[in-house]
Amino acid sequence: MLFKDIIGQESIKKHLIQTVSNGRIAHAQLFVAPTGSGALPMAIAYAQYILCGNTNGENNTGDQTCNLKFEKLAHPDLHFAFPVAVNERVKKHPISSKFYEDWRIFFGTNPYGSLFNWYQDLGIENKQGQIGVDEAEDIVKKLSLKSYEGGYKVMIIWMAEKMNIAAANKLLKLIEEPPKDTLLLLITENEERIIKTILSRCQVLHFRALSESDIKNTLILEHAIDDNQAAKISHQSNGNWNKALHLIHNDDTEQIFEKWFIAWVRSAFRAKGNASVVQDLIKWSEEISKTGRETQKRFLKYCSHFFRQALLTNYNAGDLVFFESQTSNFDLKKFAPFVHGANIEDINAAIEDALYHIERNGNAKIILLDLSMHLTRYLHQEEH
């Protein structure tokens, strides 16, 4: 992966290149990045820049054999750890090294792919992937060995927030006192889920969501999208290149989520004091609970975004609104007045609470019904 192939993030590229030029490569770094903003390809480009001896700000002047190995993610001193779970092929003790071929295909297909995309590829979207203590032991073992080619060893830990406590504790000493010429690059979408002892030992680098202009220009140059359509997709993608790609290919996931959301808020609004409509919310909770937990989590995050879009619409911040309804009889402007400063914090807190319990394998039907009952009250709350 070359720096020049990564969309936007020019200040991050410049910073990472300078760390190499100045000989100030921090041994443990944490990349905190929104979904689809390019942290994983950036980490690989950084590793390639270091291991292949590339210079002049581009990854095309160093050891070409080394660069070719990186194209296939096959460099012997480049290691990965990522969330996994048992599937049809790996029946027990799942660790990343058992899924490397899947990982190469996944990254090669879409370097900006999401955790859900990864779980889909492994056939574990109904499970909770994690980075467990077996993985941590494998990481320690790999990094304790000498490098194959005499330089740095690089370990990229993708979705580091999926480390459980046992794994995190196992890696503490390694992060605090790594072997010579060892680089640990942790990537997370949720900094708050990284335990404090690890967070304090890492140099933290924050990525921004991609700009609309970067997404638009890439759509035009690499996907032959016309100017108007590229502008529309870049606005709707909300800084997420992975979402932009799904919009190009007419992925129907967002349409399904929109359908679920609109049915939910309509029933929740009508349910106050109406027992028969409560039955609709029960059926709705049953329908969503039949999907996998990752789908439930993605849907709840979608709901949170939807409510924020309604709030922005309500307060006339149209430039920040990227939602375009695919449902003919739904008007965001008519819904927006019911989302305001007096209830948005309660709504967000209820969604976050539901996410928390679903992540911990709570009963999804009960969790979603409880959330629905809260929403019934919040939608009728008047703005002060």
Secondary structure by P-SEA (a helix, b strand, c coil): ccccccccaaaaaaaaaaaaaacccccbbbbbbcccccaaaaaaaaaaaaaacccccccccccaaaaaaaaacccccbbbbbbbcccccccccccccccaaaaaaaaaacccccaaaaaaaaccccbbbbbcaaaaaaaaaaaacccccccbbbbbbcccccccaaaaaaaccccccccccbbbbbbbcccccccaaaaaacbbbbbccccaaaaaaaaaacccccaaaaaaaaaaacccaaaaaaaaaccaaaaaaaaaaaaaaaaaaaccccaaaaaaaaaaaaaaaaccaaaaaaaaaaaaaaaaaaaaaaaccccccccccccccccccccccccccccaaaaaaaaaaaaaaaaacccaaaaaaaaaaaaaaaaacccc
